[in-house]
Amino acid sequence: MKNNIRVERAIKNITQADLADQVGVSRQTINTIESNKYVPSTVLALKIARIFGKPVEEVFILEEED
Amino acid sequence: MIFAYFPVMIAKKIFYHGYMDHGGHITLPDNPSLLDANHIFNVIATLVVMVGLLLVGFSKEKFEDEQIIQLRLDSLQWTMYFTFFLYMLAVIFTNSIDLVHIVGINLWMLLVFFIIRFRWVIFRLNQSLKAEKGIS
């Protein structure tokens, strides 16, 4: 699974720490999601998408091998 | 019948200090009573160590989120593998007398391995964040 969190963050001009605060997780979690080391739960994915005001599919994208 | 067995066993454990024969000799049972000075020390020491390890291993992190929960479960799984591996080695390379000690060690070895593994993963997580900061 890929994600656009880094891009979306740049558009909204917020840091990893800001995003982490808004969805209620640690900065490490946002960081590992961005670098594709951790797959978030559905709840967390929905929360992140809501912060960016976009549907989940636009923030998290399935890849061929998934 | 079996329900009567446990209370009797526990009562015996607490109050039975051995018995006196006709010559006034006191025979100590193989199974020491709970209130025996040496034995109660061992019991308390073991309990303190175990409760301490439980608190260290399973108290909540300062920031407990879903990733931490997953890492904790992951560490528990590795602990299971590790223990089984250790136990297999013990079965192969020890005799049945040593096996009693192996079981004793297993009491705290499980949690010690779990704590080390869990702390190590969290340490790596924090390191990765620092490395990221260094780049950007």
N, CA and C atoms of all chains as a GROMACS GRO file, in nm:
protein
  606
    1MET      N    1   0.084  -0.120   0.000
    1MET     CA    2   0.000   0.000   0.000
    1MET      C    3   0.088   0.126   0.000
    2LYS      N    4   0.053   0.218  -0.088
    2LYS     CA    5   0.122   0.347  -0.091
    2LYS      C    6   0.035   0.450  -0.020
    3ASN      N    7   0.095   0.565   0.010
    3ASN     CA    8   0.010   0.674   0.061
    3ASN      C    9   0.065   0.810   0.021
    4ASN      N   10  -0.025   0.908   0.022
    4ASN     CA   11   0.011   1.045  -0.019
    4ASN      C   12   0.021   1.139   0.100
    5ILE      N   13   0.040   1.085   0.218
    5ILE     CA   14   0.034   1.171   0.337
    5ILE      C   15   0.135   1.286   0.328
    6ARG      N   16   0.257   1.252   0.281
    6ARG     CA   17   0.362   1.355   0.275
    6ARG      C   18   0.317   1.471   0.185
    7VAL      N   19   0.259   1.433   0.069
    7VAL     CA   20   0.212   1.535  -0.027
    7VAL      C   21   0.098   1.617   0.032
    8GLU      N   22   0.003   1.546   0.090
    8GLU     CA   23  -0.114   1.614   0.148
    8GLU      C   24  -0.072   1.707   0.261
    9ARG      N   25   0.026   1.663   0.337
    9ARG     CA   26   0.077   1.748   0.446
    9ARG      C   27   0.137   1.875   0.390
   10ALA      N   28   0.212   1.859   0.280
   10ALA     CA   29   0.275   1.976   0.218
   10ALA      C   30   0.168   2.073   0.168
   11ILE      N   31   0.057   2.018   0.111
   11ILE     CA   32  -0.051   2.104   0.061
   11ILE      C   33  -0.113   2.183   0.176
   12LYS      N   34  -0.141   2.111   0.288
   12LYS     CA   35  -0.202   2.179   0.404
   12LYS      C   36  -0.099   2.254   0.488
   13ASN      N   37   0.030   2.230   0.455
   13ASN     CA   38   0.140   2.295   0.526
   13ASN      C   39   0.137   2.266   0.677
   14ILE      N   40   0.125   2.135   0.713
   14ILE     CA   41   0.134   2.097   0.854
   14ILE      C   42   0.249   1.996   0.871
   15THR      N   43   0.304   1.990   0.991
   15THR     CA   44   0.415   1.898   1.017
   15THR      C   45   0.360   1.762   1.060
   16GLN      N   46   0.450   1.663   1.068
   16GLN     CA   47   0.412   1.530   1.118
   16GLN      C   48   0.354   1.540   1.258
   17ALA      N   49   0.415   1.626   1.340
   17ALA     CA   50   0.371   1.641   1.478
   17ALA      C   51   0.229   1.696   1.484
   18ASP      N   52   0.198   1.797   1.397
   18ASP     CA   53   0.062   1.853   1.395
   18ASP      C   54  -0.040   1.746   1.360
   19LEU      N   55  -0.009   1.672   1.253
   19LEU     CA   56  -0.101   1.566   1.210
   19LEU      C   57  -0.120   1.462   1.320
   20ALA      N   58  -0.007   1.425   1.383
   20ALA     CA   59  -0.013   1.326   1.491
   20ALA      C   60  -0.105   1.373   1.603
   21ASP      N   61  -0.091   1.500   1.641
   21ASP     CA   62  -0.177   1.557   1.745
   21ASP      C   63  -0.324   1.550   1.707
   22GLN      N   64  -0.352   1.586   1.580
   22GLN     CA   65  -0.493   1.595   1.539
   22GLN      C   66  -0.562   1.458   1.533
   23VAL      N   67  -0.487   1.352   1.499
   23VAL     CA   68  -0.551   1.220   1.495
   23VAL      C   69  -0.526   1.140   1.622
   24GLY      N   70  -0.445   1.195   1.714
   24GLY     CA   71  -0.426   1.129   1.843
   24GLY      C   72  -0.337   1.006   1.840
   25VAL      N   73  -0.227   1.014   1.764
   25VAL     CA   74  -0.125   0.909   1.769
   25VAL      C   75   0.011   0.975   1.791
   26SER      N   76   0.116   0.892   1.803
   26SER     CA   77   0.248   0.950   1.826
   26SER      C   78   0.309   0.992   1.692
   27ARG      N   79   0.409   1.079   1.699
   27ARG     CA   80   0.479   1.126   1.580
   27ARG      C   81   0.546   1.009   1.507
   28GLN      N   82   0.596   0.912   1.588
   28GLN     CA   83   0.661   0.795   1.530
   28GLN      C   84   0.566   0.719   1.438
   29THR      N   85   0.439   0.711   1.480
   29THR     CA   86   0.341   0.635   1.400
   29THR      C   87   0.321   0.701   1.264
   30ILE      N   88   0.301   0.834   1.264
   30ILE     CA   89   0.285   0.906   1.136
   30ILE      C   90   0.409   0.886   1.049
   31ASN      N   91   0.525   0.894   1.112
   31ASN     CA   92   0.650   0.879   1.038
   31ASN      C   93   0.662   0.742   0.973
   32THR      N   94   0.628   0.637   1.050
   32THR     CA   95   0.641   0.502   0.992
   32THR      C   96   0.534   0.475   0.886
   33ILE      N   97   0.417   0.540   0.900
   33ILE     CA   98   0.315   0.524   0.795
   33ILE      C   99   0.366   0.589   0.666
   34GLU      N  100   0.421   0.710   0.679
   34GLU     CA  101   0.471   0.782   0.561
   34GLU      C  102   0.579   0.704   0.489
   35SER      N  103   0.664   0.638   0.566
   35SER     CA  104   0.774   0.564   0.502
   35SER      C  105   0.735   0.418   0.473
   36ASN      N  106   0.603   0.391   0.473
   36ASN     CA  107   0.549   0.259   0.436
   36ASN      C  108   0.599   0.144   0.523
   37LYS      N  109   0.636   0.174   0.649
   37LYS     CA  110   0.680   0.066   0.737
   37LYS      C  111   0.566   0.014   0.822
   38TYR      N  112   0.461   0.093   0.834
   38TYR     CA  113   0.349   0.053   0.918
   38TYR      C  114   0.218   0.077   0.845
   39VAL      N  115   0.130  -0.022   0.845
   39VAL     CA  116  -0.002  -0.008   0.782
   39VAL      C  117  -0.102   0.031   0.891
   40PRO      N  118  -0.163   0.149   0.881
   40PRO     CA  119  -0.255   0.192   0.988
   40PRO      C  120  -0.384   0.112   0.987
   41SER      N  121  -0.453   0.114   1.100
   41SER     CA  122  -0.585   0.049   1.107
   41SER      C  123  -0.684   0.130   1.025
   42THR      N  124  -0.796   0.071   0.996
   42THR     CA  125  -0.899   0.141   0.917
   42THR      C  126  -0.943   0.270   0.985
   43VAL      N  127  -0.960   0.262   1.118
   43VAL     CA  128  -1.004   0.381   1.193
   43VAL      C  129  -0.905   0.495   1.175
   44LEU      N  130  -0.776   0.462   1.190
   44LEU     CA  131  -0.674   0.566   1.179
   44LEU      C  132  -0.668   0.621   1.037
   45ALA      N  133  -0.680   0.533   0.936
   45ALA     CA  134  -0.678   0.577   0.797
   45ALA      C  135  -0.793   0.674   0.770
   46LEU      N  136  -0.911   0.641   0.822
   46LEU     CA  137  -1.028   0.728   0.804
   46LEU      C  138  -1.006   0.863   0.872
   47LYS      N  139  -0.948   0.860   0.991
   47LYS     CA  140  -0.923   0.985   1.063
   47LYS      C  141  -0.826   1.075   0.985
   48ILE      N  142  -0.720   1.012   0.931
   48ILE     CA  143  -0.621   1.090   0.856
   48ILE      C  144  -0.685   1.151   0.732
   49ALA      N  145  -0.766   1.069   0.661
   49ALA     CA  146  -0.832   1.118   0.541
   49ALA      C  147  -0.925   1.235   0.575
   50ARG      N  148  -0.991   1.226   0.692
   50ARG     CA  149  -1.083   1.333   0.731
   50ARG      C  150  -1.009   1.465   0.756
   51ILE      N  151  -0.888   1.454   0.814
   51ILE     CA  152  -0.809   1.576   0.837
   51ILE      C  153  -0.781   1.646   0.704
   52PHE      N  154  -0.751   1.566   0.600
   52PHE     CA  155  -0.719   1.624   0.471
   52PHE      C  156  -0.844   1.656   0.389
   53GLY      N  157  -0.962   1.616   0.440
   53GLY     CA  158  -1.087   1.644   0.370
   53GLY      C  159  -1.100   1.571   0.238
   54LYS      N  160  -1.046   1.449   0.231
   54LYS     CA  161  -1.052   1.371   0.107
   54LYS      C  162  -1.098   1.230   0.138
   55PRO      N  163  -1.151   1.158   0.039
   55PRO     CA  164  -1.182   1.016   0.063
   55PRO      C  165  -1.055   0.935   0.085
   56VAL      N  166  -1.069   0.823   0.157
   56VAL     CA  167  -0.952   0.743   0.194
   56VAL      C  168  -0.873   0.699   0.071
   57GLU      N  169  -0.946   0.666  -0.038
   57GLU     CA  170  -0.877   0.614  -0.158
   57GLU      C  171  -0.779   0.715  -0.216
   58GLU      N  172  -0.800   0.842  -0.189
   58GLU     CA  173  -0.708   0.941  -0.245
   58GLU      C  174  -0.582   0.957  -0.160
   59VAL      N  175  -0.592   0.914  -0.035
   59VAL     CA  176  -0.474   0.926   0.053
   59VAL      C  177  -0.398   0.794   0.056
   60PHE      N  178  -0.470   0.682   0.064
   60PHE     CA  179  -0.406   0.549   0.067
   60PHE      C  180  -0.441   0.474  -0.061
   61ILE      N  181  -0.337   0.425  -0.129
   61ILE     CA  182  -0.359   0.360  -0.259
   61ILE      C  183  -0.307   0.217  -0.255
   62LEU      N  184  -0.390   0.121  -0.299
   62LEU     CA  185  -0.348  -0.018  -0.308
   62LEU      C  186  -0.246  -0.034  -0.421
   63GLU      N  187  -0.151  -0.126  -0.401
   63GLU     CA  188  -0.054  -0.154  -0.506
   63GLU      C  189  -0.084  -0.290  -0.569
   64GLU      N  190  -0.011  -0.321  -0.675
   64GLU     CA  191  -0.035  -0.446  -0.749
   64GLU      C  192  -0.029  -0.570  -0.657
   65GLU      N  193   0.075  -0.573  -0.571
   65GLU     CA  194   0.098  -0.697  -0.495
   65GLU      C  195   0.005  -0.713  -0.375
   66ASP      N  196  -0.074  -0.610  -0.342
   66ASP     CA  197  -0.163  -0.619  -0.226
   66ASP      C  198  -0.282  -0.710  -0.252
   67MET      N  199  -1.532  -3.442   4.592
   67MET     CA  200  -1.410  -3.488   4.657
   67MET      C  201  -1.292  -3.397   4.624
   68ILE      N  202  -1.278  -3.369   4.496
   68ILE     CA  203  -1.164  -3.288   4.452
   68ILE      C  204  -1.172  -3.146   4.505
   69PHE      N  205  -1.295  -3.097   4.533
   69PHE     CA  206  -1.309  -2.962   4.586
   69PHE      C  207  -1.261  -2.955   4.729
   70ALA      N  208  -1.272  -3.066   4.801
   70ALA     CA  209  -1.221  -3.070   4.938
   70ALA      C  210  -1.068  -3.077   4.938
   71TYR      N  211  -1.012  -3.128   4.832
   71TYR     CA  212  -0.868  -3.153   4.828
   71TYR      C  213  -0.788  -3.024   4.837
   72PHE      N  214  -0.828  -2.921   4.762
   72PHE     CA  215  -0.748  -2.798   4.757
   72PHE      C  216  -0.743  -2.723   4.889
   73PRO      N  217  -0.860  -2.700   4.958
   73PRO     CA  218  -0.851  -2.634   5.088
   73PRO      C  219  -0.763  -2.710   5.187
   74VAL      N  220  -0.774  -2.842   5.186
   74VAL     CA  221  -0.694  -2.922   5.278
   74VAL      C  222  -0.545  -2.906   5.244
   75MET      N  223  -0.514  -2.907   5.116
   75MET     CA  224  -0.375  -2.893   5.072
   75MET      C  225  -0.319  -2.758   5.114
   76ILE      N  226  -0.400  -2.652   5.098
   76ILE     CA  227  -0.355  -2.518   5.132
   76ILE      C  228  -0.336  -2.505   5.283
   77ALA      N  229  -0.432  -2.558   5.359
   77ALA     CA  230  -0.423  -2.552   5.505
   77ALA      C  231  -0.298  -2.625   5.553
   78LYS      N  232  -0.272  -2.739   5.493
   78LYS     CA  233  -0.156  -2.819   5.528
   78LYS      C  234  -0.028  -2.740   5.498
   79LYS      N  235  -0.028  -2.673   5.386
   79LYS     CA  236   0.087  -2.594   5.342
   79LYS      C  237   0.117  -2.484   5.444
   80ILE      N  238   0.010  -2.424   5.500
   80ILE     CA  239   0.030  -2.311   5.590
   80ILE      C  240   0.066  -2.359   5.731
   81PHE      N  241  -0.006  -2.460   5.782
   81PHE     CA  242   0.006  -2.491   5.925
   81PHE      C  243   0.094  -2.611   5.958
   82TYR      N  244   0.126  -2.693   5.863
   82TYR     CA  245   0.192  -2.820   5.894
   82TYR      C  246   0.344  -2.800   5.901
   83HIS      N  247   0.400  -2.808   6.021
   83HIS     CA  248   0.543  -2.784   6.036
   83HIS      C  249   0.621  -2.912   6.060
   84GLY      N  250   0.572  -3.023   6.020
   84GLY     CA  251   0.641  -3.147   6.052
   84GLY      C  252   0.579  -3.207   6.178
   85TYR      N  253   0.620  -3.326   6.213
   85TYR     CA  254   0.556  -3.388   6.329
   85TYR      C  255   0.662  -3.446   6.422
   86MET      N  256   0.622  -3.463   6.549
   86MET     CA  257   0.713  -3.514   6.650
   86MET      C  258   0.688  -3.664   6.668
   87ASP      N  259   0.794  -3.744   6.668
   87ASP     CA  260   0.771  -3.888   6.692
   87ASP      C  261   0.785  -3.917   6.841
   88HIS      N  262   0.783  -4.044   6.882
   88HIS     CA  263   0.781  -4.078   7.025
   88HIS      C  264   0.908  -4.034   7.096
   89GLY      N  265   1.019  -4.031   7.027
   89GLY     CA  266   1.144  -3.992   7.091
   89GLY      C  267   1.162  -3.841   7.097
   90GLY      N  268   1.067  -3.763   7.052
   90GLY     CA  269   1.078  -3.617   7.055
   90GLY      C  270   1.149  -3.561   6.933
   91HIS      N  271   1.183  -3.646   6.837
   91HIS     CA  272   1.244  -3.597   6.714
   91HIS      C  273   1.142  -3.526   6.629
   92ILE      N  274   1.181  -3.413   6.569
   92ILE     CA  275   1.089  -3.346   6.477
   92ILE      C  276   1.129  -3.383   6.334
   93THR      N  277   1.037  -3.439   6.264
   93THR     CA  278   1.063  -3.470   6.124
   93THR      C  279   1.005  -3.361   6.036
   94LEU      N  280   1.090  -3.298   5.956
   94LEU     CA  281   1.038  -3.194   5.867
   94LEU      C  282   0.985  -3.258   5.740
   95PRO      N  283   0.875  -3.210   5.693
   95PRO     CA  284   0.822  -3.265   5.570
   95PRO      C  285   0.907  -3.222   5.450
   96ASP      N  286   0.904  -3.298   5.341
   96ASP     CA  287   0.977  -3.261   5.220
   96ASP      C  288   0.925  -3.130   5.164
   97ASN      N  289   0.796  -3.113   5.188
   97ASN     CA  290   0.726  -2.999   5.134
   97ASN      C  291   0.719  -2.897   5.246
   98PRO      N  292   0.804  -2.790   5.246
   98PRO     CA  293   0.808  -2.701   5.363
   98PRO      C  294   0.678  -2.623   5.377
   99SER      N  295   0.644  -2.589   5.502
   99SER     CA  296   0.523  -2.510   5.526
   99SER      C  297   0.545  -2.368   5.478
  100LEU      N  298   0.435  -2.302   5.446
  100LEU     CA  299   0.444  -2.166   5.390
  100LEU      C  300   0.504  -2.068   5.490
  101LEU      N  301   0.481  -2.090   5.621
  101LEU     CA  302   0.529  -1.995   5.721
  101LEU      C  303   0.671  -2.025   5.769
  102ASP      N  304   0.737  -2.119   5.709
  102ASP     CA  305   0.877  -2.148   5.735
  102ASP      C  306   0.960  -2.025   5.698
  103ALA      N  307   1.053  -1.981   5.786
  103ALA     CA  308   1.122  -1.853   5.763
  103ALA      C  309   1.193  -1.849   5.626
  104ASN      N  310   1.269  -1.954   5.597
  104ASN     CA  311   1.340  -1.955   5.469
  104ASN      C  312   1.245  -1.958   5.351
  105HIS      N  313   1.143  -2.041   5.369
  105HIS     CA  314   1.052  -2.061   5.257
  105HIS      C  315   0.971  -1.936   5.229
  106ILE      N  316   0.925  -1.869   5.336
  106ILE     CA  317   0.843  -1.749   5.314
  106ILE      C  318   0.927  -1.641   5.246
  107PHE      N  319   1.058  -1.638   5.276
  107PHE     CA  320   1.145  -1.541   5.208
  107PHE      C  321   1.149  -1.570   5.058
  108ASN      N  322   1.165  -1.698   5.024
  108ASN     CA  323   1.167  -1.735   4.882
  108ASN      C  324   1.037  -1.699   4.813
  109VAL      N  325   0.927  -1.728   4.882
  109VAL     CA  326   0.796  -1.701   4.822
  109VAL      C  327   0.780  -1.552   4.796
  110ILE      N  328   0.814  -1.470   4.898
  110ILE     CA  329   0.796  -1.325   4.883
  110ILE      C  330   0.889  -1.270   4.776
  111ALA      N  331   1.015  -1.315   4.777
  111ALA     CA  332   1.111  -1.266   4.676
  111ALA      C  333   1.062  -1.298   4.536
  112THR      N  334   1.016  -1.422   4.516
  112THR     CA  335   0.967  -1.462   4.384
  112THR      C  336   0.848  -1.377   4.342
  113LEU      N  337   0.754  -1.356   4.437
  113LEU     CA  338   0.635  -1.277   4.404
  113LEU      C  339   0.673  -1.134   4.368
  114VAL      N  340   0.767  -1.074   4.446
  114VAL     CA  341   0.808  -0.935   4.419
  114VAL      C  342   0.870  -0.925   4.280
  115VAL      N  343   0.957  -1.020   4.246
  115VAL     CA  344   1.020  -1.018   4.114
  115VAL      C  345   0.915  -1.030   4.004
  116MET      N  346   0.822  -1.123   4.024
  116MET     CA  347   0.722  -1.146   3.919
  116MET      C  348   0.630  -1.026   3.902
  117VAL      N  349   0.582  -0.969   4.012
  117VAL     CA  350   0.494  -0.852   4.001
  117VAL      C  351   0.570  -0.735   3.940
  118GLY      N  352   0.698  -0.718   3.981
  118GLY     CA  353   0.779  -0.611   3.925
  118GLY      C  354   0.794  -0.625   3.774
  119LEU      N  355   0.826  -0.747   3.730
  119LEU     CA  356   0.842  -0.770   3.586
  119LEU      C  357   0.711  -0.746   3.511
  120LEU      N  358   0.600  -0.788   3.571
  120LEU     CA  359   0.470  -0.765   3.506
  120LEU      C  360   0.444  -0.616   3.490
  121LEU      N  361   0.475  -0.539   3.596
  121LEU     CA  362   0.452  -0.394   3.589
  121LEU      C  363   0.541  -0.331   3.483
  122VAL      N  364   0.670  -0.371   3.480
  122VAL     CA  365   0.761  -0.315   3.381
  122VAL      C  366   0.716  -0.351   3.240
  123GLY      N  367   0.674  -0.476   3.222
  123GLY     CA  368   0.641  -0.524   3.088
  123GLY      C  369   0.509  -0.472   3.035
  124PHE      N  370   0.408  -0.459   3.124
  124PHE     CA  371   0.274  -0.435   3.072
  124PHE      C  372   0.212  -0.303   3.114
  125SER      N  373   0.290  -0.215   3.181
  125SER     CA  374   0.232  -0.084   3.211
  125SER      C  375   0.221  -0.006   3.080
  126LYS      N  376   0.126   0.088   3.078
  126LYS     CA  377   0.102   0.162   2.955
  126LYS      C  378   0.220   0.255   2.924
  127GLU      N  379   0.247   0.271   2.794
  127GLU     CA  380   0.350   0.366   2.752
  127GLU      C  381   0.300   0.508   2.777
  128LYS      N  382   0.395   0.605   2.773
  128LYS     CA  383   0.355   0.744   2.792
  128LYS      C  384   0.258   0.784   2.681
  129PHE      N  385   0.288   0.736   2.560
  129PHE     CA  386   0.195   0.762   2.449
  129PHE      C  387   0.155   0.629   2.389
  130GLU      N  388   0.042   0.578   2.434
  130GLU     CA  389  -0.003   0.445   2.392
  130GLU      C  390  -0.095   0.458   2.272
  131ASP      N  391  -0.046   0.428   2.152
  131ASP     CA  392  -0.134   0.429   2.036
  131ASP      C  393  -0.136   0.292   1.972
  132GLU      N  394  -0.204   0.281   1.856
  132GLU     CA  395  -0.225   0.148   1.800
  132GLU      C  396  -0.096   0.080   1.758
  133GLN      N  397   0.005   0.160   1.719
  133GLN     CA  398   0.131   0.098   1.679
  133GLN      C  399   0.201   0.032   1.798
  134ILE      N  400   0.197   0.101   1.913
  134ILE     CA  401   0.258   0.045   2.034
  134ILE      C  402   0.190  -0.086   2.072
  135ILE      N  403   0.056  -0.087   2.063
  135ILE     CA  404  -0.019  -0.208   2.096
  135ILE      C  405   0.024  -0.322   2.004
  136GLN      N  406   0.041  -0.290   1.876
  136GLN     CA  407   0.080  -0.394   1.781
  136GLN      C  408   0.221  -0.446   1.811
  137LEU      N  409   0.311  -0.351   1.844
  137LEU     CA  410   0.448  -0.392   1.876
  137LEU      C  411   0.450  -0.482   2.000
  138ARG      N  412   0.362  -0.451   2.096
  138ARG     CA  413   0.357  -0.531   2.218
  138ARG      C  414   0.312  -0.674   2.186
  139LEU      N  415   0.208  -0.685   2.106
  139LEU     CA  416   0.159  -0.818   2.068
  139LEU      C  417   0.264  -0.895   1.989
  140ASP      N  418   0.331  -0.823   1.901
  140ASP     CA  419   0.437  -0.881   1.820
  140ASP      C  420   0.548  -0.938   1.909
  141SER      N  421   0.584  -0.858   2.012
  141SER     CA  422   0.689  -0.903   2.105
  141SER      C  423   0.645  -1.027   2.180
  142LEU      N  424   0.516  -1.030   2.217
  142LEU     CA  425   0.465  -1.148   2.287
  142LEU      C  426   0.476  -1.272   2.200
  143GLN      N  427   0.449  -1.256   2.072
  143GLN     CA  428   0.460  -1.369   1.979
  143GLN      C  429   0.604  -1.419   1.972
  144TRP      N  430   0.699  -1.325   1.964
  144TRP     CA  431   0.839  -1.364   1.960
  144TRP      C  432   0.882  -1.432   2.089
  145THR      N  433   0.825  -1.384   2.200
  145THR     CA  434   0.855  -1.448   2.330
  145THR      C  435   0.812  -1.593   2.329
  146MET      N  436   0.694  -1.618   2.270
  146MET     CA  437   0.643  -1.755   2.260
  146MET      C  438   0.741  -1.842   2.180
  147TYR      N  439   0.784  -1.794   2.063
  147TYR     CA  440   0.879  -1.870   1.981
  147TYR      C  441   1.006  -1.898   2.060
  148PHE      N  442   1.057  -1.791   2.122
  148PHE     CA  443   1.183  -1.801   2.196
  148PHE      C  444   1.174  -1.904   2.308
  149THR      N  445   1.062  -1.898   2.383
  149THR     CA  446   1.045  -1.991   2.495
  149THR      C  447   1.039  -2.135   2.447
  150PHE      N  448   0.964  -2.157   2.339
  150PHE     CA  449   0.954  -2.294   2.289
  150PHE      C  450   1.088  -2.345   2.243
  151PHE      N  451   1.165  -2.259   2.175
  151PHE     CA  452   1.298  -2.296   2.128
  151PHE      C  453   1.387  -2.333   2.247
  152LEU      N  454   1.382  -2.246   2.349
  152LEU     CA  455   1.461  -2.269   2.470
  152LEU      C  456   1.421  -2.400   2.537
  153TYR      N  457   1.292  -2.424   2.541
  153TYR     CA  458   1.241  -2.543   2.607
  153TYR      C  459   1.282  -2.669   2.531
  154MET      N  460   1.280  -2.661   2.398
  154MET     CA  461   1.326  -2.775   2.317
  154MET      C  462   1.472  -2.806   2.347
  155LEU      N  463   1.555  -2.700   2.350
  155LEU     CA  464   1.696  -2.719   2.382
  155LEU      C  465   1.710  -2.783   2.520
  156ALA      N  466   1.630  -2.735   2.614
  156ALA     CA  467   1.638  -2.786   2.752
  156ALA      C  468   1.602  -2.934   2.756
  157VAL      N  469   1.498  -2.970   2.681
  157VAL     CA  470   1.456  -3.110   2.680
  157VAL      C  471   1.566  -3.199   2.623
  158ILE      N  472   1.633  -3.149   2.518
  158ILE     CA  473   1.737  -3.230   2.454
  158ILE      C  474   1.861  -3.240   2.542
  159PHE      N  475   1.906  -3.126   2.595
  159PHE     CA  476   2.038  -3.123   2.657
  159PHE      C  477   2.040  -3.136   2.809
  160THR      N  478   1.926  -3.151   2.873
  160THR     CA  479   1.928  -3.167   3.018
  160THR      C  480   1.858  -3.296   3.056
  161ASN      N  481   1.880  -3.336   3.182
  161ASN     CA  482   1.805  -3.452   3.230
  161ASN      C  483   1.685  -3.403   3.311
  162SER      N  484   1.606  -3.496   3.357
  162SER     CA  485   1.479  -3.457   3.419
  162SER      C  486   1.498  -3.381   3.549
  163ILE      N  487   1.615  -3.395   3.613
  163ILE     CA  488   1.636  -3.322   3.739
  163ILE      C  489   1.657  -3.173   3.710
  164ASP      N  490   1.740  -3.144   3.609
  164ASP     CA  491   1.763  -3.004   3.573
  164ASP      C  492   1.637  -2.938   3.522
  165LEU      N  493   1.549  -3.016   3.469
  165LEU     CA  494   1.427  -2.962   3.409
  165LEU      C  495   1.347  -2.882   3.511
  166VAL      N  496   1.359  -2.919   3.639
  166VAL     CA  497   1.291  -2.843   3.745
  166VAL      C  498   1.343  -2.700   3.747
  167HIS      N  499   1.476  -2.685   3.734
  167HIS     CA  500   1.534  -2.550   3.732
  167HIS      C  501   1.491  -2.475   3.607
  168ILE      N  502   1.482  -2.546   3.496
  168ILE     CA  503   1.440  -2.482   3.371
  168ILE      C  504   1.302  -2.421   3.387
  169VAL      N  505   1.214  -2.496   3.451
  169VAL     CA  506   1.078  -2.444   3.474
  169VAL      C  507   1.086  -2.321   3.564
  170GLY      N  508   1.172  -2.324   3.667
  170GLY     CA  509   1.190  -2.210   3.755
  170GLY      C  510   1.240  -2.088   3.680
  171ILE      N  511   1.338  -2.109   3.593
  171ILE     CA  512   1.392  -1.998   3.514
  171ILE      C  513   1.286  -1.943   3.421
  172ASN      N  514   1.205  -2.031   3.366
  172ASN     CA  515   1.099  -1.990   3.273
  172ASN      C  516   1.004  -1.890   3.334
  173LEU      N  517   0.989  -1.894   3.469
  173LEU     CA  518   0.900  -1.800   3.537
  173LEU      C  519   0.932  -1.657   3.498
  174TRP      N  520   1.061  -1.622   3.501
  174TRP     CA  521   1.094  -1.482   3.473
  174TRP      C  522   1.159  -1.464   3.337
  175MET      N  523   1.215  -1.572   3.278
  175MET     CA  524   1.282  -1.560   3.150
  175MET      C  525   1.190  -1.508   3.042
  176LEU      N  526   1.065  -1.557   3.043
  176LEU     CA  527   0.963  -1.512   2.950
  176LEU      C  528   0.952  -1.361   2.948
  177LEU      N  529   0.928  -1.305   3.069
  177LEU     CA  530   0.902  -1.162   3.078
  177LEU      C  531   1.028  -1.081   3.050
  178VAL      N  532   1.145  -1.133   3.092
  178VAL     CA  533   1.269  -1.060   3.066
  178VAL      C  534   1.292  -1.051   2.915
  179PHE      N  535   1.273  -1.162   2.844
  179PHE     CA  536   1.289  -1.159   2.699
  179PHE      C  537   1.188  -1.064   2.636
  180PHE      N  538   1.064  -1.071   2.683
  180PHE     CA  539   0.960  -0.983   2.630
  180PHE      C  540   0.998  -0.836   2.647
  181ILE      N  541   1.043  -0.801   2.769
  181ILE     CA  542   1.075  -0.660   2.797
  181ILE      C  543   1.191  -0.614   2.709
  182ILE      N  544   1.296  -0.697   2.698
  182ILE     CA  545   1.411  -0.659   2.616
  182ILE      C  546   1.368  -0.638   2.471
  183ARG      N  547   1.290  -0.732   2.418
  183ARG     CA  548   1.249  -0.725   2.277
  183ARG      C  549   1.162  -0.601   2.254
  184PHE      N  550   1.066  -0.575   2.344
  184PHE     CA  551   0.973  -0.464   2.331
  184PHE      C  552   1.048  -0.330   2.337
  185ARG      N  553   1.138  -0.318   2.436
  185ARG     CA  554   1.216  -0.194   2.450
  185ARG      C  555   1.302  -0.171   2.327
  186TRP      N  556   1.361  -0.278   2.275
  186TRP     CA  557   1.447  -0.269   2.158
  186TRP      C  558   1.369  -0.216   2.038
  187VAL      N  559   1.248  -0.267   2.016
  187VAL     CA  560   1.167  -0.222   1.902
  187VAL      C  561   1.131  -0.075   1.917
  188ILE      N  562   1.095  -0.034   2.040
  188ILE     CA  563   1.060   0.107   2.061
  188ILE      C  564   1.182   0.196   2.043
  189PHE      N  565   1.298   0.147   2.088
  189PHE     CA  566   1.423   0.221   2.068
  189PHE      C  567   1.449   0.241   1.920
  190ARG      N  568   1.432   0.134   1.840
  190ARG     CA  569   1.452   0.141   1.695
  190ARG      C  570   1.355   0.241   1.631
  191LEU      N  571   1.232   0.241   1.682
  191LEU     CA  572   1.129   0.332   1.631
  191LEU      C  573   1.172   0.477   1.652
  192ASN      N  574   1.222   0.506   1.773
  192ASN     CA  575   1.264   0.643   1.802
  192ASN      C  576   1.388   0.681   1.722
  193GLN      N  577   1.478   0.583   1.702
  193GLN     CA  578   1.597   0.609   1.621
  193GLN      C  579   1.558   0.647   1.478
  194SER      N  580   1.458   0.575   1.423
  194SER     CA  581   1.417   0.602   1.284
  194SER      C  582   1.364   0.744   1.270
  195LEU      N  583   1.296   0.792   1.375
  195LEU     CA  584   1.245   0.930   1.372
  195LEU      C  585   1.360   1.029   1.372
  196LYS      N  586   1.462   0.999   1.453
  196LYS     CA  587   1.578   1.089   1.461
  196LYS      C  588   1.651   1.093   1.327
  197ALA      N  589   1.666   0.974   1.264
  197ALA     CA  590   1.735   0.965   1.136
  197ALA      C  591   1.662   1.049   1.031
  198GLU      N  592   1.527   1.039   1.034
  198GLU     CA  593   1.442   1.116   0.942
  198GLU      C  594   1.466   1.265   0.957
  199LYS      N  595   1.474   1.308   1.083
  199LYS     CA  596   1.496   1.451   1.111
  199LYS      C  597   1.630   1.497   1.057
  200GLY      N  598   1.730   1.409   1.068
  200GLY     CA  599   1.864   1.444   1.020
  200GLY      C  600   1.865   1.473   0.871
  201ILE      N  601   1.782   1.399   0.794
  201ILE     CA  602   1.779   1.418   0.649
  201ILE      C  603   1.709   1.548   0.612
  202SER      N  604   1.585   1.567   0.665
  202SER     CA  605   1.505   1.684   0.623
  202SER      C  606   1.539   1.812   0.697
   0.00000   0.00000   0.00000
